[in-house]
């Protein structure tokens, strides 16, 4: 076995020093892999199997006591040994530093930094410009498996997040929701699905299922980049095309792709990843689950769904808003990970931000606001043609649930937010009323889109700005945490 140089475990009582050790270990291990991989691609095989290891952080406590019982994260569940592997410290440095500082503050025990027990798959060691599969023959690709570790799905399951993980005897308890290989897997998937690298993603995320919203977001993004006084410093589009704010020295960069990726992402960048990312997830709960599965590893502070819905009440008008405070989950894509008996509660901070944003943008308040916005249950289905089912069909269930709107993505995004401890919210816009004879027709739909998209998007952006201005610790509600919760946010 050809392994990277061994690094003995060391104890740290300073978060910055602990992070520096993580960086040093990770860089050394990855450089070892890259060196031997480049040798292999050049036709020179290593004498034996090449292996490198992720760094890990471990803590041990002997008491349930902690410094601040009001926190929703930053502490371990009780006495024992806790550990997690770490990856990409240059990307996650602020996040890791915060988690380290909270553990030190809450428990007063050392952070033990060293090599973990999970090998780094060679694919996850590649630099941004490396393209392994296109540079070696099929025969050499088979040989690659014999000489290097490849991604192992057994090390990437979501048992920790799902609450089903049971440590083996003498195995440490998890310290984070995701192992390092699981994080790396999602970082690569994000590049594939969104057309932008993970470094551009911001901590506040908007999802939509319509290109109209993306078109408006692009327009606003370039408008704000032309304003030297804008709070945002750059706008990033697929292909990592970066438009800096007027007056900043950085030149534009990146190259637009020949065709858009499956779920293109756009980023309004603020320092410290405090800006807004918007993703066009397309139609359906499968896409909604796929993209949130991967964005979750970035540990965003909030995500919100902005989309269209069928209004289920005769009193609703086209263009009215629906603020979801509950969900009927008939999307089915999360049934294995999150049983249907698990409630998806509304989160007060997100609900208040969305309501305040609607009031601010529409200039309506109090009783007048009820003319354009209704708070209620949203039903999400995986059957786009639910209207064609035999009657009485799903509308009877929707009536029993008191649902006021129906779509195909919102419950999935909210449920995955609950599952991954990411604050979530939904604000939909009524685009048709099929139960009452008002179906989408091309002319009516186009008029509706022109009238409502700009306002709806501005509401979503404003809601995230309000959340950003609030205390992040309050936003990450204790309602999202389980009995034996991991320490990392």
C-alpha atoms as one frame of an Amber mdcrd trajectory, in Angstrom:
protein
   0.000   0.000   0.000   1.319   3.444  -0.979  -0.151   5.825   1.579   0.277
   9.541   2.160   2.548  10.517   5.064   1.004   9.627   8.413  -0.107  12.524
  10.623  -0.545  11.705  14.317  -3.690  12.994  16.013  -3.285  16.244  17.929
  -5.487  18.023  20.454  -6.482  21.680  20.062  -8.230  24.210  22.275  -8.198
  26.898  19.588 -10.587  26.748  16.616  -8.207  28.484  14.180  -5.346  26.151
  15.039  -7.617  23.119  14.666  -8.810  24.367  11.274  -5.219  24.968  10.129
  -4.393  21.357  10.985  -7.413  20.139   9.002  -6.234  22.181   6.010  -2.690
  20.825   6.270  -3.835  17.215   6.505  -6.322  17.520   3.652  -3.889  19.232
   1.322  -1.180  16.672   2.008  -3.507  13.729   1.420  -5.006  15.154  -1.775
  -1.603  16.101  -3.181  -0.484  12.509  -2.629  -3.453  11.226  -4.640  -3.038
  13.769  -7.419   0.655  13.036  -7.824   0.123   9.313  -8.258  -2.935   9.855
 -10.458  -0.993  12.096 -12.824   1.747   9.476 -12.928  -0.861   6.824 -13.763
  -2.416   8.948 -16.524   1.075   9.447 -17.958   1.442   5.665 -18.196   3.538
   5.045 -15.068   1.795   2.683 -12.642   2.467   2.861  -8.908   4.158  -0.148
  -7.322   1.158  -0.801  -5.071  -2.352   0.465  -4.311  -2.491   4.205  -3.587
  -4.556   5.469  -0.687  -5.175   8.753   1.130  -7.480   9.566   4.032  -9.900
  12.330   4.903  -9.060  14.372   8.002 -11.414  14.013  10.944 -12.366  15.886
  14.084 -13.211  14.013  17.278 -14.493  15.161  20.658 -15.110  13.247  23.874
 -17.310  14.369  26.757 -18.302  12.768  30.056 -21.313  14.940  30.896 -24.613
  16.093  29.392 -24.006  19.628  30.667 -23.291  22.391  28.182 -22.781  26.132
  28.369 -25.944  27.322  26.602 -29.115  25.207  26.510 -30.880  27.651  24.168
 -28.788  26.691  21.160 -30.147  24.421  18.449 -26.670  23.217  17.398 -23.070
  23.393  18.530 -23.230  20.705  21.242 -23.191  16.907  21.469 -26.138  14.929
  22.812 -24.425  13.421  25.871 -21.378  11.591  27.197 -19.352   9.705  24.629
 -17.017   9.975  21.680 -18.166  11.880  18.564 -16.395  12.129  15.223 -16.843
  13.168  11.600 -14.662  13.289   8.514 -14.059  16.633   6.801 -13.458  17.729
   3.219 -12.764  20.824   1.144 -11.668  23.021   4.073 -10.967  25.915   1.683
 -14.697  25.929   0.837 -16.063  25.186   4.302 -13.529  27.108   6.418 -15.992
  29.618   7.978 -18.496  26.843   8.632 -15.935  24.518  10.225 -14.490  27.327
  12.323 -17.925  28.175  13.715 -18.674  24.543  14.587 -15.276  24.163  16.263
 -15.749  27.351  18.288 -19.185  26.271  19.491 -17.938  22.856  20.601 -15.049
  24.426  22.501 -17.324  26.984  24.122 -20.095  24.560  25.058 -18.039  21.647
  26.333 -14.584  22.970  27.143 -12.964  19.815  25.758 -10.200  19.492  23.207
 -10.776  19.008  19.499  -8.839  15.938  18.384  -7.685  16.379  14.756  -6.103
  13.628  12.696  -6.611  11.126   9.898 -10.054   9.586   9.658 -10.927   6.039
   8.678 -12.569   6.894   5.328 -10.327   6.883   2.223 -10.584   9.726  -0.271
 -11.955   8.452  -3.613  -9.576   9.436  -6.376 -12.363  11.173  -8.314 -12.879
  13.553  -5.397  -9.228  14.602  -5.404  -9.356  16.044  -8.914  -8.652  19.726
  -9.395 -11.270  21.899 -11.107  -9.642  21.621 -14.547  -8.938  17.879 -14.370
 -11.040  15.577 -16.553  -9.932  12.054 -15.796 -12.310   9.940 -17.861 -11.451
  11.626 -21.151  -7.695  11.095 -20.851  -7.330   7.336 -20.314  -8.406   4.297
 -22.297 -11.215   1.962 -21.191  -8.600  -0.661 -20.278  -6.764   1.812 -18.058
 -10.029   2.839 -16.427 -10.521  -0.776 -15.333  -6.987  -0.784 -13.924  -7.786
   2.446 -12.044 -10.109   0.496  -9.751  -7.276  -1.843  -8.782  -4.920   0.968
  -7.815  -7.095   3.731  -6.334 -10.165   4.029  -4.122 -13.313   4.845  -6.076
 -16.509   6.374  -4.623 -18.213   3.908  -2.292 -21.959   4.490  -1.960 -21.978
   2.588   1.331 -20.092   5.518   2.873 -22.582   8.083   1.561 -26.027   7.032
   2.740 -28.221   9.506   4.620 -28.831   7.350   7.675 -27.517  10.059  10.013
 -29.862  12.722   8.629 -32.755  10.259   8.505 -32.284   9.308  12.150 -31.741
   5.625  11.326 -27.967   5.410  11.794 -26.818   3.138  14.626 -23.078   3.224
  15.418 -21.391  -0.149  15.637 -19.959  -1.193  19.027 -17.042   1.069  19.997
 -17.677   3.235  16.916 -17.884   7.007  17.598 -21.236   8.752  17.347 -21.630
  11.085  14.343 -20.694  14.718  14.783 -22.226  15.956  11.510 -25.141  15.026
   9.252 -22.883  14.187   6.312 -19.650  12.255   5.984 -16.892  13.734   3.850
 -17.519  11.344   0.907 -21.223  12.249   0.962 -20.319  15.951   0.839 -17.858
  15.446  -2.010 -20.412  13.437  -3.968 -22.957  16.255  -3.726 -20.406  18.932
  -4.614 -19.708  17.098  -7.866 -23.433  16.631  -8.530 -24.030  20.361  -8.036
 -21.526  21.193 -10.748 -23.257  18.741 -13.064 -26.845  19.791 -12.413 -26.467
  23.563 -12.022 -23.547  24.485 -14.258 -21.778  26.407 -11.497 -19.141  25.393
  -8.963 -20.130  25.088  -5.278 -17.961  28.078  -4.353 -20.546  30.398  -5.906
 -23.538  29.108  -3.928 -24.924  31.506  -1.355 -26.471  30.794   2.040 -29.987
  31.891   1.038 -31.664  29.945  -1.755 -34.723  30.437  -3.952 -36.221  27.575
  -5.941 -38.593  27.999  -8.841 -40.194  25.754 -11.431 -40.543  28.390 -14.163
 -38.012  29.995 -16.468 -39.957  33.266 -16.274 -38.652  33.751 -12.739 -35.086
  33.019 -13.807 -35.344  35.531 -16.647 -36.443  38.173 -14.174 -33.728  37.202
 -11.697 -31.133  37.602 -14.463 -32.549  41.014 -15.334 -32.443  42.125 -11.707
 -28.971  40.681 -11.266 -27.513  42.700 -14.110 -29.457  45.759 -12.986 -27.900
  45.533  -9.514 -24.448  44.923 -10.986 -24.748  48.239 -12.824 -25.345  50.003
  -9.485 -22.077  50.815  -7.650 -24.084  51.149  -4.412 -25.592  47.634  -4.598
 -25.135  45.331  -1.610 -24.233  42.537  -4.015 -20.703  42.329  -5.396 -21.139
  39.897  -8.304 -23.703  38.000 -10.356 -22.830  34.466 -11.478 -24.555  32.500
 -14.245 -24.099  28.934 -15.571 -20.628  28.321 -16.927 -19.345  30.298 -13.928
 -19.869  33.491 -15.888 -19.122  36.213 -13.342 -20.306  39.798 -13.778 -18.762
  41.986 -11.065 -20.529  45.019  -9.637 -19.711  48.297 -11.327 -16.631  49.879
  -9.806 -15.041  46.648  -8.610 -11.658  45.770 -10.113 -12.426  42.126 -10.884
 -12.986  41.550 -14.633 -15.840  39.384 -15.920 -14.922  35.708 -16.198 -16.269
  32.314 -17.171 -17.773  30.989 -20.378 -21.459  30.404 -21.049 -22.223  26.735
 -21.822 -23.422  25.653 -25.255 -26.644  24.469 -23.615 -28.107  25.060 -20.174
 -27.673  22.342 -17.541 -30.631  20.422 -16.163 -31.219  22.739 -13.196 -29.321
  25.983 -13.849 -28.287  28.098 -10.874 -27.714  31.849 -10.627 -26.007  33.613
  -7.755 -26.274  37.137  -6.361 -23.047  37.213  -4.393 -22.407  38.987  -1.111
 -19.280  38.722   1.045 -19.255  35.635   3.248 -21.740  33.811   0.983 -24.484
  36.027   2.375 -26.208  36.554  -0.964 -28.972  34.734  -2.827 -28.830  31.694
  -5.105 -31.747  30.901  -7.412 -32.237  27.521  -9.077 -34.697  26.534 -11.773
 -35.520  23.012 -10.599 -37.903  22.268 -13.442 -41.125  20.362 -12.876 -41.828
  17.630 -10.372 -40.924  16.338  -6.923 -38.068  14.157  -8.184 -36.108  17.203
  -9.321 -36.992  19.007  -6.096 -35.579  16.161  -4.013 -32.494  15.753  -6.192
 -31.324  19.345  -5.956 -32.100  19.791  -2.251 -30.293  16.512  -1.460 -27.140
  18.119  -2.837 -27.505  21.772  -1.788 -28.082  20.576   1.777 -24.391  19.674
   2.197 -23.545  23.375   1.826 -25.553  23.992   5.027 -27.530  27.023   3.787
 -29.375  29.225   6.246 -32.725  29.041   4.429 -34.411  27.966   1.218 -37.761
  29.113  -0.145 -39.947  27.813  -2.949 -41.431  30.383  -5.329 -43.738  28.757
  -7.826 -47.189  28.518  -9.309 -50.062  26.523  -7.945 -53.630  25.559  -8.587
 -55.962  27.512  -6.341 -58.447  25.132  -4.726 -60.860  27.691  -3.307 -63.433
  29.556  -5.369 -62.699  32.787  -3.487 -59.121  32.864  -4.788 -58.210  34.952
  -7.807 -55.496  34.340 -10.366 -52.379  36.055  -9.082 -53.224  35.596  -5.386
 -50.460  34.364  -3.112 -50.483  31.288  -0.896 -48.207  31.163   2.154 -47.910
  27.498   3.134 -48.223  26.650   6.806 -48.765  22.925   6.270 -48.339  20.296
   3.564 -50.188  17.279   2.217 -47.419  15.036   0.945 -48.528  13.019  -2.060
 -45.204  13.487  -3.848 -43.944  10.029  -2.705 -40.244  10.682  -3.396 -39.378
  10.989   0.305 -41.612   8.238   1.665 -38.626   5.959   2.398 -36.498   8.647
   4.064 -39.202  10.600   5.903 -42.389   8.699   6.808 -45.692  10.390   6.083
 -46.590  10.440   9.765 -43.807  12.971  10.368 -45.321  16.480  10.481 -43.593
  19.309   8.598 -44.136  22.305  10.882 -44.174  25.937   9.764 -41.129  27.887
  10.928 -42.149  31.168  12.528 -39.099  33.134  11.401 -39.561  32.206   7.745
 -43.338  32.674   7.848 -43.018  36.150   9.334 -40.344  37.154   6.813 -42.494
  36.036   3.881 -45.593  37.800   5.186 -43.608  40.975   5.857 -42.116  40.844
   2.359 -45.553  40.462   0.750 -46.842  43.429   2.743 -43.806  45.561   1.871
 -43.810  44.829  -1.858 -47.589  45.003  -2.368 -48.004  47.972   0.013 -50.899
  46.173   1.694 -51.269  45.282   5.371 -53.674  43.906   7.919 -57.089  42.954
   6.608 -56.295  44.364   3.145 -53.421  41.910   2.804 -55.930  39.058   2.974
 -57.250  40.143  -0.425 -54.073  38.939  -2.146 -52.572  36.353   0.228 -53.975
  33.341   1.995 -52.154  31.236   4.578 -53.035  27.561   4.467 -52.170  23.993
   3.598 -50.523  23.191   0.270 -50.977  19.752  -1.290 -48.119  18.418  -3.398
 -48.698  15.623  -5.897 -46.486  13.637  -8.257 -49.339  13.344 -10.766 -49.388
  16.396 -13.033 -52.704  15.278 -14.523 -54.467  14.726 -11.219 -57.482  16.561
 -12.658 -58.088  13.626 -15.021 -58.433  10.969 -12.314 -61.914   9.443 -11.809
 -64.233  11.513  -9.660 -64.515  11.808  -6.764 -60.735  11.653  -6.787 -57.985
  13.517  -4.967 -60.112  16.647  -4.576 -62.014  14.867  -1.804 -58.781  14.277
   0.119 -57.657  17.823  -0.540 -60.926  19.141   0.839 -60.598  16.990   3.961
 -57.070  18.293   4.480 -58.274  21.918   4.180 -55.735  22.469   1.384 -55.995
  25.817  -0.377 -53.484  25.153  -3.163 -51.835  22.310  -5.061 -48.441  22.031
  -6.748 -45.741  19.445  -7.488 -42.650  20.601  -5.554 -43.351  22.568  -2.376
 -43.911  19.726   0.083 -40.775  17.991  -1.197 -38.631  21.069  -0.645 -40.118
  21.693   2.786 -39.816  18.042   3.828 -36.201  17.845   2.700 -35.518  21.071
   4.576 -36.971  19.425   7.681 -34.951  16.244   7.048 -31.675  18.101   6.557
 -32.306  20.795   9.218 -32.434  23.623   6.656 -35.049  26.329   7.409 -37.681
  26.301   4.671 -40.715  28.181   3.416 -43.142  28.339   0.500 -44.861  31.241
  -1.227 -46.903  30.245  -4.266 -48.915  32.212  -6.786 -52.287  30.987  -8.060
 -52.051  30.479 -11.825 -55.228  28.478 -12.414 -58.326  27.088 -10.657 -59.087
  23.754 -12.341 -61.757  22.749  -9.811 -63.674  25.895 -10.722 -63.332  25.868
 -14.504 -60.403  28.291 -14.754 -57.645  26.375 -16.535 -54.449  27.745 -18.046
 -54.880  29.038 -21.584 -51.908  30.452 -23.527 -53.104  34.049 -23.722 -54.304
  34.204 -20.138 -51.146  32.515 -18.886 -48.821  34.905 -20.691 -50.681  37.913
 -19.310 -50.558  36.430 -15.812 -46.816  35.790 -16.039 -46.101  39.362 -17.131
 -48.202  40.793 -14.329 -47.010  38.674 -11.403 -43.503  37.303 -11.920 -41.631
  40.513 -11.130 -43.616  41.154  -7.951 -43.448  37.548  -6.769 -39.690  37.383
  -7.275 -39.094  40.663  -5.479 -41.095  39.311  -2.554 -38.902  36.202  -2.391
 -35.692  38.221  -2.573 -36.937  40.619   0.091 -37.938  37.765   2.396 -34.427
  36.323   2.225 -32.935  39.753   2.874 -35.085  40.027   5.990 -33.935  36.598
   7.129 -30.318  37.550   6.519 -30.771  40.614   8.712 -32.103  38.454  11.562
 -30.035  36.347  13.935 -28.937  33.159  12.188 -29.004  31.259  15.472 -32.714
  32.038  15.795 -33.383  31.028  12.200 -32.032  27.514  12.784 -34.974  26.495
  14.924 -34.843  23.819  17.611 -37.960  22.423  15.937 -35.641  20.977  13.300
 -33.472  19.064  15.775 -33.995  15.497  16.980 -33.447  13.849  20.382 -29.860
  12.725  19.796 -28.830  15.485  17.400 -25.440  15.934  15.748 -23.450  18.949
  16.875 -22.731  20.515  13.488 -25.355  22.921  12.118
